[in-house]
């Protein structure tokens, strides 16, 4: 069971890293598109709520989320 969890975490991290690379490389999309993609990743379980909030804060220009 732990091996499956590790494999899922690796896959989620790889997908998240791919998203970050794609987003950083895409100059034509706006923040609304970025937020929609982040929401999709969160909804599918690829990123956690905390990761979503961190990335959302970066997209809207707030830096890091308030704690």
C-alpha positions in Angstrom: 0.0 0.0 0.0 2.8 2.4 0.8 4.4 1.7 -2.6 1.1 2.7 -4.3 1.0 5.9 -2.3 4.6 6.7 -3.2 3.8 6.0 -6.9 0.8 8.2 -6.8 2.8 11.0 -5.1 5.5 10.7 -7.8 2.9 10.9 -10.5 1.1 13.9 -8.9 4.5 15.7 -8.6 5.4 15.0 -12.2 2.1 16.3 -13.4 2.4 19.4 -11.2 5.9 20.0 -12.4 4.7 19.7 -16.0 1.9 22.2 -15.3 4.4 24.7 -13.8 6.7 24.3 -16.8 3.9 24.7 -19.3 2.5 27.7 -17.4 5.9 29.4 -17.2 6.5 28.9 -20.9 3.0 30.1 -22.0 3.0 33.8 -22.4 -0.4 34.0 -24.1 -2.7 32.8 -21.4 -4.1 35.0 -18.7 -4.7 34.5 -15.0 -8.2 33.2 -15.5 -6.9 30.4 -17.7 -4.2 29.7 -15.1 -6.7 29.6 -12.3 -9.0 27.3 -14.3 -6.1 24.9 -14.9 -5.1 25.0 -11.2 -8.7 24.3 -10.2 -8.8 21.3 -12.6 -5.5 19.9 -11.0 -6.9 20.4 -7.5 -10.2 18.8 -8.5 -8.4 15.7 -10.0 -6.3 15.4 -6.9 -3.0 16.2 -8.6 -2.3 19.1 -6.2 -3.5 19.7 -2.7 -5.6 22.5 -1.4 -2.5 24.1 0.1 -0.6 23.9 -3.2 -3.6 25.3 -5.0 -3.7 28.3 -2.6 0.0 28.9 -3.0 -0.1 28.9 -6.8 -3.3 30.9 -6.9 -1.6 33.6 -4.8 1.2 33.7 -7.3 -1.2 34.0 -10.2 -3.1 36.9 -8.8 0.1 38.6 -7.8 -0.1 38.2 -4.1 3.1 36.2 -3.7 2.3 33.8 -0.9 -1.1 33.1 0.7 -2.0 34.7 4.0 -1.9 32.3 7.0 
